[in-house]
């Protein structure tokens, strides 16, 4: 019979392999295979082929390459730059000027791409030249880009939510709905913080932006129509019950193709780049998911969730104590693991345990995504820090880290807010049934 000590050893071995640079999928599969051989025998290991085939035949996972392709099409069709410029003429007169545009543009792009890294790279490429010319605090500008891009995995559609829902058998539609209010609230909190910084230290926002005539601002709204169109197609079709997330992703790709054609950006070369990028990213994600599903299968057979639940109960932890311990656990883990690795490595073990303590899996999914957002700007592994620094192309990454610190604190405070008031997450999905 496996015990809590053996489970912890196996988990630490898996984390150690990842930290040593071994591919995430290899690390996950190796631990699952070792556990199978030690406790269940070789015959069960042979079932991995069936598990692989069954996992890859899951209809819902088709949404992953489709959403990746959707983001690639939007990135290469020129929509993002026009969207950024349109938002800037509406937001630049607020205290903080163009810093608000980084958050607003990240929120809008997140609602179309589902990827934080893509959001950081895309918005950063468009935004950074403008800040260099206007005397803004470079650290704060870099921080808004890194932190704003984290909204890419919280505001639906979110690739990470799809993976979480597939692994835990949680409704992806409900996860998407539950992510709306927290995503918008977090974006609003970022913007309020920018206003506070700008009022307390006016120099961080550079020179006042010129006033744009109302006629020009109204004319700029035309450039917001394409992203609004794509968002309405994807999210509207899901929430209306007309399409599943996978079907909605396909509809979004069709909408993006139409927009790219209207922008005269739809060429064979552009499509070739989009499909190659989609294939590379999808192959990496699906390999990890297959290994995670096999680990999930073995974890269930070995009764590990029940073992850990009894162990936590013996420690005398209350549900609140458990969730606070998980906050600390994921903060530490985020210093060493990339977000997708962190989620897939822990979900099979953690989710059954937290559900047994009475937490809603939809609520926990949003909690986990926000913790993953924090890890995206947590040194030394935080991917958004490196993406923004890569786009910047000069100076030290310490500037990006320091600029992100205030937003790190805001996200951590927001985690405690949803723990204290779960309705911030669950009100909308409960209201929509």
MINU-976151 format. One record per residue (C-alpha): residue in one letter; x, y, z; residue number from 0. Coordinates in nm, 2 decimals, padded with zeros to 4 digits, always signed. Each point is the difference from the previous one (the first is absolute). Layout:
REM MINU-976151
PT  kolba       X       Y       Z  lonu
PT      a       X       Y       Z   NUM
...
END
This chain:
REM MINU-976151
PT  kolba       X       Y       Z  lonu
PT      x  +00.00  +00.00  +00.00     0
PT      x  +00.14  +00.34  -00.10     1
PT      x  +00.04  +00.26  +00.27     2
PT      x  +00.02  +00.38  +00.02     3
PT      x  +00.38  -00.02  +00.03     4
PT      x  +00.04  -00.20  -00.32     5
PT      x  -00.23  +00.25  -00.18     6
PT      x  +00.21  +00.29  +00.11     7
PT      x  +00.32  -00.17  -00.11     8
PT      x  -00.15  -00.07  -00.34     9
PT      x  -00.12  +00.36  -00.03    10
PT      x  +00.34  +00.14  +00.10    11
PT      x  +00.18  -00.23  -00.25    12
PT      x  -00.23  +00.13  -00.28    13
PT      x  +00.07  +00.36  +00.10    14
PT      x  +00.37  -00.07  +00.02    15
PT      x  +00.00  -00.14  -00.35    16
PT      x  -00.18  +00.30  -00.13    17
PT      x  +00.24  +00.24  +00.18    18
PT      x  +00.29  -00.19  -00.15    19
PT      x  -00.12  +00.08  -00.35    20
PT      x  -00.16  -00.33  -00.09    21
PT      x  -00.30  +00.05  -00.23    22
PT      x  -00.32  +00.04  +00.21    23
PT      x  -00.18  -00.29  -00.19    24
PT      x  +00.29  -00.23  +00.06    25
PT      x  +00.02  +00.09  +00.37    26
PT      x  -00.37  -00.06  +00.05    27
PT      x  -00.01  -00.33  -00.19    28
PT      x  +00.31  -00.13  +00.17    29
PT      x  -00.15  +00.05  +00.35    30
PT      x  -00.33  -00.16  -00.11    31
PT      x  +00.18  -00.29  -00.16    32
PT      x  +00.22  -00.05  +00.31    33
PT      x  -00.30  +00.00  +00.23    34
PT      x  -00.17  -00.25  -00.23    35
PT      x  +00.29  -00.24  +00.00    36
PT      x  +00.05  +00.02  +00.37    37
PT      x  -00.36  -00.03  +00.12    38
PT      x  -00.21  -00.14  -00.28    39
PT      x  +00.23  -00.21  -00.23    40
PT      x  +00.11  +00.02  -00.36    41
PT      x  -00.34  -00.11  -00.16    42
PT      x  -00.16  +00.33  +00.10    43
PT      x  +00.28  +00.20  -00.16    44
PT      x  -00.09  -00.16  -00.34    45
PT      x  -00.33  +00.19  +00.03    46
PT      x  +00.18  +00.32  -00.07    47
PT      x  -00.06  -00.04  -00.37    48
PT      x  -00.38  -00.02  +00.05    49
PT      x  +00.02  +00.30  +00.23    50
PT      x  +00.19  +00.20  -00.26    51
PT      x  -00.25  -00.09  -00.27    52
PT      x  -00.30  +00.08  +00.22    53
PT      x  +00.14  +00.33  +00.11    54
PT      x  +00.09  +00.12  -00.35    55
PT      x  -00.35  -00.10  -00.12    56
PT      x  -00.17  +00.24  +00.26    57
PT      x  -00.21  +00.24  -00.20    58
PT      x  +00.05  +00.29  +00.24    59
PT      x  +00.38  +00.00  -00.04    60
PT      x  -00.05  +00.09  -00.37    61
PT      x  -00.07  +00.35  +00.14    62
PT      x  +00.37  +00.04  +00.09    63
PT      x  +00.15  +00.01  -00.35    64
PT      x  -00.30  +00.20  -00.12    65
PT      x  +00.05  +00.28  +00.26    66
PT      x  +00.37  +00.00  -00.06    67
PT      x  -00.06  +00.05  -00.37    68
PT      x  -00.26  +00.27  +00.08    69
PT      x  +00.27  +00.19  +00.19    70
PT      x  +00.25  -00.04  -00.28    71
PT      x  -00.24  +00.13  -00.26    72
PT      x  -00.08  +00.30  +00.21    73
PT      x  +00.36  +00.07  +00.07    74
PT      x  +00.10  +00.00  -00.37    75
PT      x  -00.30  +00.18  -00.14    76
PT      x  +00.09  +00.34  +00.14    77
PT      x  -00.31  +00.01  +00.23    78
PT      x  +00.20  +00.04  +00.31    79
PT      x  +00.19  +00.32  -00.09    80
PT      x  -00.32  +00.17  -00.12    81
PT      x  -00.18  -00.11  +00.31    82
PT      x  +00.28  +00.14  +00.22    83
PT      x  -00.01  +00.33  -00.17    84
PT      x  -00.37  +00.02  +00.02    85
PT      x  +00.00  -00.07  +00.38    86
PT      x  +00.28  +00.25  +00.05    87
PT      x  -00.21  +00.30  -00.12    88
PT      x  -00.27  -00.09  +00.25    89
PT      x  +00.22  -00.09  +00.30    90
PT      x  +00.30  +00.23  -00.03    91
PT      x  -00.17  +00.30  +00.18    92
PT      x  -00.04  -00.19  +00.32    93
PT      x  +00.27  +00.04  +00.27    94
PT      x  +00.27  -00.23  -00.12    95
PT      x  -00.06  +00.06  -00.37    96
PT      x  +00.11  -00.28  -00.23    97
PT      x  +00.07  -00.24  +00.29    98
PT      x  -00.38  -00.06  +00.01    99
PT      x  +00.01  -00.09  -00.36   100
PT      x  +00.24  -00.29  +00.08   101
PT      x  -00.26  -00.14  +00.24   102
PT      x  -00.30  +00.07  -00.22   103
PT      x  +00.17  -00.15  -00.31   104
PT      x  +00.12  -00.30  +00.19   105
PT      x  -00.35  -00.06  +00.12   106
PT      x  -00.15  +00.02  -00.34   107
PT      x  +00.27  -00.22  -00.16   108
PT      x  -00.04  -00.25  +00.28   109
PT      x  -00.36  -00.03  -00.09   110
PT      x  +00.10  -00.12  -00.34   111
PT      x  +00.32  -00.19  +00.04   112
PT      x  -00.01  -00.20  +00.33   113
PT      x  +00.37  +00.03  +00.05   114
PT      x  +00.20  +00.22  +00.23   115
PT      x  +00.33  -00.04  -00.18   116
PT      x  -00.16  +00.09  -00.33   117
PT      x  -00.16  +00.30  +00.16   118
PT      x  +00.33  +00.12  +00.15   119
PT      x  +00.19  -00.04  -00.32   120
PT      x  -00.27  +00.17  -00.22   121
PT      x  -00.09  +00.29  +00.22   122
PT      x  +00.37  +00.06  +00.10   123
PT      x  +00.11  +00.02  -00.37   124
PT      x  -00.27  +00.26  -00.07   125
PT      x  +00.03  +00.20  +00.33   126
PT      x  +00.37  +00.03  +00.09   127
PT      x  +00.11  +00.24  -00.28   128
PT      x  -00.27  +00.25  +00.11   129
PT      x  +00.12  +00.01  +00.36   130
PT      x  +00.36  +00.05  -00.09   131
PT      x  -00.10  +00.33  -00.18   132
PT      x  -00.22  +00.14  +00.28   133
PT      x  +00.20  +00.00  +00.32   134
PT      x  -00.20  -00.26  +00.19   135
PT      x  +00.16  -00.20  +00.28   136
PT      x  +00.15  -00.29  -00.19   137
PT      x  -00.03  -00.24  +00.30   138
PT      x  -00.37  +00.08  +00.05   139
PT      x  -00.07  -00.03  -00.37   140
PT      x  +00.18  -00.34  -00.01   141
PT      x  -00.20  -00.11  +00.31   142
PT      x  -00.33  +00.09  -00.16   143
PT      x  +00.08  -00.21  -00.30   144
PT      x  +00.12  -00.31  +00.19   145
PT      x  -00.29  +00.02  +00.25   146
PT      x  -00.27  +00.10  -00.25   147
PT      x  +00.09  -00.30  -00.22   148
PT      x  -00.07  -00.24  +00.29   149
PT      x  -00.37  +00.07  -00.07   150
PT      x  +00.04  -00.21  -00.31   151
PT      x  -00.06  -00.32  +00.20   152
PT      x  -00.28  +00.14  +00.22   153
PT      x  -00.23  +00.19  -00.23   154
PT      x  -00.17  -00.26  -00.23   155
PT      x  +00.07  -00.17  -00.22   156
PT      x  +00.29  -00.15  +00.18   157
PT      x  +00.21  -00.30  -00.11   158
PT      x  +00.10  -00.07  +00.36   159
PT      x  -00.37  -00.02  +00.10   160
PT      x  -00.07  -00.25  -00.28   161
PT      x  +00.29  -00.22  +00.12   162
PT      x  -00.12  +00.03  +00.37   163
PT      x  -00.36  -00.08  -00.10   164
PT      x  +00.11  -00.30  -00.21   165
PT      x  +00.22  -00.15  +00.27   166
PT      x  -00.25  +00.05  +00.29   167
PT      x  -00.32  -00.06  -00.21   168
PT      x  -00.12  +00.35  +00.10   169
PT      x  -00.23  +00.20  -00.23   170
PT      x  +00.21  +00.22  -00.22   171
PT      x  -00.29  +00.23  -00.08   172
PT      x  -00.05  +00.06  +00.38   173
PT      x  +00.38  +00.07  +00.03   174
PT      x  -00.02  +00.25  -00.28   175
PT      x  -00.30  +00.17  +00.16   176
PT      x  +00.17  +00.00  +00.34   177
PT      x  +00.31  +00.17  -00.14   178
PT      x  -00.18  +00.31  -00.13   179
PT      x  -00.06  +00.19  +00.32   180
PT      x  +00.34  -00.08  +00.16   181
PT      x  +00.18  +00.09  -00.32   182
PT      x  -00.18  +00.33  -00.04   183
PT      x  +00.04  +00.08  +00.37   184
PT      x  +00.37  -00.07  -00.01   185
PT      x  +00.04  +00.22  -00.31   186
PT      x  -00.19  +00.28  +00.19   187
PT      x  +00.23  -00.05  +00.30   188
PT      x  +00.31  +00.04  -00.22   189
PT      x  -00.14  +00.32  -00.15   190
PT      x  -00.09  +00.14  +00.34   191
PT      x  +00.36  -00.07  +00.12   192
PT      x  +00.14  +00.18  -00.31   193
PT      x  -00.22  +00.30  +00.08   194
PT      x  +00.12  +00.00  +00.36   195
PT      x  +00.37  -00.02  -00.11   196
PT      x  -00.05  +00.28  -00.25   197
PT      x  -00.17  +00.23  +00.25   198
PT      x  +00.25  -00.07  +00.28   199
PT      x  +00.30  +00.03  -00.24   200
PT      x  -00.10  +00.19  -00.31   201
PT      x  +00.33  -00.06  -00.17   202
PT      x  -00.06  -00.37  -00.06   203
PT      x  -00.26  +00.08  -00.26   204
PT      x  +00.22  +00.23  -00.21   205
PT      x  -00.14  +00.31  -00.17   206
PT      x  -00.38  +00.04  -00.03   207
PT      x  -00.14  -00.16  -00.31   208
PT      x  -00.15  +00.24  -00.26   209
PT      x  -00.38  +00.02  +00.00   210
PT      x  -00.15  -00.18  -00.29   211
PT      x  -00.31  +00.15  -00.16   212
PT      x  -00.32  -00.18  +00.07   213
PT      x  -00.05  -00.06  -00.38   214
PT      x  +00.33  -00.18  -00.02   215
PT      x  -00.07  -00.21  +00.30   216
PT      x  -00.34  -00.10  -00.14   217
PT      x  +00.17  -00.09  -00.33   218
PT      x  +00.25  -00.22  +00.18   219
PT      x  -00.28  -00.22  +00.13   220
PT      x  +00.00  -00.16  -00.34   221
PT      x  +00.33  -00.17  +00.08   222
PT      x  -00.16  -00.16  +00.31   223
PT      x  -00.27  -00.17  -00.21   224
PT      x  +00.21  -00.29  -00.12   225
PT      x  +00.11  -00.12  +00.35   226
PT      x  -00.36  +00.06  +00.13   227
PT      x  -00.13  -00.21  -00.29   228
PT      x  +00.23  -00.29  +00.07   229
PT      x  -00.07  +00.02  +00.37   230
PT      x  -00.37  +00.01  -00.05   231
PT      x  +00.02  -00.31  -00.23   232
PT      x  +00.20  -00.21  +00.24   233
PT      x  -00.14  +00.10  +00.33   234
PT      x  -00.35  +00.07  -00.11   235
PT      x  -00.04  -00.34  -00.17   236
PT      x  +00.11  -00.17  +00.32   237
PT      x  -00.21  +00.20  +00.25   238
PT      x  -00.31  -00.02  -00.22   239
PT      x  +00.03  -00.38  -00.01   240
PT      x  +00.03  +00.00  -00.37   241
PT      x  +00.35  -00.15  -00.01   242
PT      x  +00.24  -00.20  +00.21   243
PT      x  +00.34  +00.16  +00.08   244
PT      x  +00.15  -00.21  -00.28   245
PT      x  -00.26  +00.11  -00.25   246
PT      x  +00.03  +00.36  +00.12   247
PT      x  +00.38  -00.02  -00.06   248
PT      x  -00.06  -00.11  -00.36   249
PT      x  -00.25  +00.28  -00.05   250
PT      x  +00.26  +00.24  +00.14   251
PT      x  +00.26  -00.12  -00.25   252
PT      x  -00.25  +00.06  -00.28   253
PT      x  -00.07  +00.35  +00.13   254
PT      x  +00.37  +00.07  +00.02   255
PT      x  +00.05  -00.12  -00.36   256
PT      x  -00.27  +00.24  -00.11   257
PT      x  +00.16  +00.29  +00.19   258
PT      x  +00.34  -00.08  -00.14   259
PT      x  -00.14  -00.01  -00.35   260
PT      x  -00.18  +00.33  +00.04   261
PT      x  +00.34  +00.15  +00.12   262
PT      x  +00.17  -00.15  -00.31   263
PT      x  +00.24  -00.20  +00.22   264
PT      x  -00.13  -00.34  -00.09   265
PT      x  +00.28  -00.15  -00.21   266
PT      x  +00.15  -00.35  -00.04   267
PT      x  +00.32  +00.11  +00.17   268
PT      x  -00.20  +00.13  +00.30   269
PT      x  -00.20  -00.31  +00.03   270
PT      x  +00.31  -00.22  -00.02   271
PT      x  +00.16  +00.19  +00.29   272
PT      x  -00.33  -00.03  +00.20   273
PT      x  -00.03  -00.37  -00.06   274
PT      x  +00.37  -00.08  +00.08   275
PT      x  -00.02  +00.20  +00.33   276
PT      x  -00.33  -00.17  +00.09   277
PT      x  +00.15  -00.35  -00.07   278
PT      x  +00.31  +00.06  +00.21   279
PT      x  -00.20  +00.14  +00.30   280
PT      x  -00.27  -00.26  -00.02   281
PT      x  +00.25  -00.29  -00.02   282
PT      x  +00.17  +00.12  +00.32   283
PT      x  -00.33  +00.05  +00.19   284
PT      x  -00.16  -00.33  -00.11   285
PT      x  +00.31  -00.20  +00.09   286
PT      x  -00.02  +00.14  +00.35   287
PT      x  -00.38  -00.06  +00.03   288
PT      x  +00.04  -00.36  -00.11   289
PT      x  +00.26  -00.06  +00.28   290
PT      x  -00.22  +00.18  +00.25   291
PT      x  -00.31  -00.21  -00.09   292
PT      x  +00.20  -00.31  +00.06   293
PT      x  +00.13  +00.13  +00.33   294
PT      x  -00.36  +00.09  +00.09   295
PT      x  -00.11  -00.36  -00.08   296
PT      x  +00.27  -00.15  +00.21   297
PT      x  -00.06  +00.24  +00.29   298
PT      x  -00.36  -00.10  +00.00   299
PT      x  +00.07  -00.38  +00.00   300
PT      x  +00.25  +00.04  +00.28   301
PT      x  -00.25  +00.20  +00.21   302
PT      x  +00.25  +00.29  +00.05   303
PT      x  -00.28  +00.27  +00.04   304
PT      x  -00.15  -00.20  +00.29   305
PT      x  +00.34  -00.05  +00.16   306
PT      x  +00.08  +00.37  -00.01   307
PT      x  -00.35  +00.10  +00.12   308
PT      x  +00.04  -00.22  +00.31   309
PT      x  +00.35  +00.13  +00.05   310
PT      x  -00.12  +00.37  -00.02   311
PT      x  -00.29  -00.09  +00.23   312
PT      x  +00.24  -00.15  +00.25   313
PT      x  +00.20  +00.32  +00.00   314
PT      x  -00.32  +00.18  +00.12   315
PT      x  -00.01  +00.25  -00.29   316
PT      x  -00.33  +00.17  -00.05   317
PT      x  -00.12  +00.07  -00.36   318
PT      x  +00.13  +00.36  +00.04   319
PT      x  +00.34  -00.13  +00.13   320
PT      x  +00.03  -00.23  -00.29   321
PT      x  -00.07  +00.27  -00.26   322
PT      x  +00.25  +00.24  +00.17   323
PT      x  +00.26  -00.28  +00.00   324
PT      x  -00.06  -00.04  -00.37   325
PT      x  +00.05  +00.37  -00.06   326
PT      x  +00.35  -00.03  +00.16   327
PT      x  +00.06  -00.33  -00.19   328
PT      x  -00.08  +00.15  -00.34   329
PT      x  +00.20  +00.32  +00.08   330
PT      x  +00.31  -00.21  +00.07   331
PT      x  -00.07  -00.23  -00.29   332
PT      x  -00.04  +00.29  -00.24   333
PT      x  +00.36  +00.10  +00.07   334
PT      x  +00.12  -00.33  -00.16   335
PT      x  -00.25  -00.12  -00.25   336
PT      x  -00.16  +00.14  -00.31   337
PT      x  -00.38  +00.05  +00.04   338
PT      x  -00.12  -00.29  -00.22   339
PT      x  +00.24  -00.24  +00.16   340
PT      x  -00.11  +00.12  +00.35   341
PT      x  -00.37  -00.05  -00.08   342
PT      x  +00.03  -00.34  -00.17   343
PT      x  +00.24  -00.14  +00.26   344
PT      x  -00.22  +00.10  +00.30   345
PT      x  -00.37  -00.02  -00.12   346
PT      x  -00.03  -00.38  +00.01   347
PT      x  +00.10  +00.00  +00.36   348
PT      x  -00.13  +00.33  +00.14   349
PT      x  -00.34  +00.03  -00.16   350
PT      x  -00.16  -00.32  +00.15   351
PT      x  +00.13  +00.10  +00.34   352
PT      x  -00.14  +00.36  -00.01   353
PT      x  -00.34  -00.13  -00.13   354
PT      x  -00.02  -00.24  +00.29   355
PT      x  +00.04  +00.30  +00.23   356
PT      x  -00.30  +00.16  -00.16   357
PT      x  +00.15  +00.24  -00.26   358
PT      x  -00.18  +00.04  -00.33   359
PT      x  +00.23  -00.12  -00.29   360
PT      x  -00.11  +00.30  -00.21   361
PT      x  +00.11  +00.24  +00.28   362
PT      x  +00.32  -00.19  +00.06   363
PT      x  +00.07  +00.01  -00.38   364
PT      x  -00.01  +00.38  +00.01   365
PT      x  +00.21  +00.01  +00.32   366
PT      x  +00.26  -00.22  -00.17   367
PT      x  +00.00  +00.21  -00.31   368
PT      x  +00.06  +00.32  +00.20   369
PT      x  +00.29  -00.18  +00.19   370
PT      x  +00.14  -00.09  -00.35   371
PT      x  -00.04  +00.37  -00.10   372
PT      x  +00.21  +00.09  +00.30   373
PT      x  +00.27  -00.25  -00.10   374
PT      x  +00.02  +00.16  -00.34   375
PT      x  +00.16  +00.30  +00.16   376
PT      x  +00.19  -00.18  +00.28   377
PT      x  +00.38  -00.02  -00.03   378
PT      x  +00.20  -00.19  -00.10   379
PT      x  -00.23  -00.20  -00.24   380
PT      x  -00.29  +00.24  -00.07   381
PT      x  -00.04  -00.02  -00.38   382
PT      x  -00.16  +00.34  -00.05   383
PT      x  +00.30  +00.17  +00.15   384
PT      x  +00.23  -00.16  -00.26   385
PT      x  -00.24  +00.06  -00.29   386
PT      x  -00.03  +00.37  +00.08   387
PT      x  +00.38  +00.03  +00.05   388
PT      x  +00.05  -00.19  -00.33   389
PT      x  -00.23  +00.25  -00.18   390
PT      x  +00.18  +00.29  +00.17   391
PT      x  +00.34  -00.14  -00.12   392
PT      x  +00.23  +00.20  +00.23   393
PT      x  +00.07  +00.07  +00.37   394
PT      x  -00.05  -00.23  +00.29   395
PT      x  -00.29  -00.23  +00.07   396
PT      x  +00.01  +00.14  +00.36   397
PT      x  -00.19  +00.30  -00.14   398
PT      x  -00.29  -00.22  -00.11   399
PT      x  +00.00  -00.18  +00.34   400
PT      x  +00.00  +00.32  +00.20   401
PT      x  -00.27  +00.15  -00.22   402
PT      x  -00.22  -00.31  +00.05   403
PT      x  +00.02  +00.00  +00.38   404
PT      x  -00.30  +00.23  +00.07   405
PT      x  -00.21  -00.21  -00.23   406
PT      x  +00.12  -00.32  +00.17   407
PT      x  -00.12  +00.14  +00.33   408
PT      x  -00.34  +00.09  -00.15   409
PT      x  -00.05  -00.35  -00.14   410
PT      x  +00.09  -00.15  +00.33   411
PT      x  -00.25  +00.22  +00.18   412
PT      x  -00.26  -00.10  -00.26   413
PT      x  +00.06  -00.37  +00.08   414
PT      x  -00.08  +00.08  +00.37   415
PT      x  -00.31  +00.19  -00.12   416
PT      x  -00.14  -00.30  -00.19   417
PT      x  +00.07  -00.22  +00.30   418
PT      x  -00.19  +00.24  +00.23   419
PT      x  -00.28  +00.06  -00.25   420
PT      x  -00.04  -00.31  -00.23   421
PT      x  -00.30  +00.18  -00.16   422
PT      x  +00.25  +00.21  -00.20   423
PT      x  +00.06  -00.31  -00.20   424
PT      x  -00.32  -00.20  +00.03   425
PT      x  -00.27  +00.27  -00.02   426
PT      x  -00.01  +00.01  -00.38   427
PT      x  +00.01  -00.38  -00.07   428
PT      x  -00.26  -00.06  +00.27   429
PT      x  -00.22  +00.28  -00.15   430
PT      x  +00.02  -00.15  -00.35   431
PT      x  -00.08  -00.35  +00.13   432
END
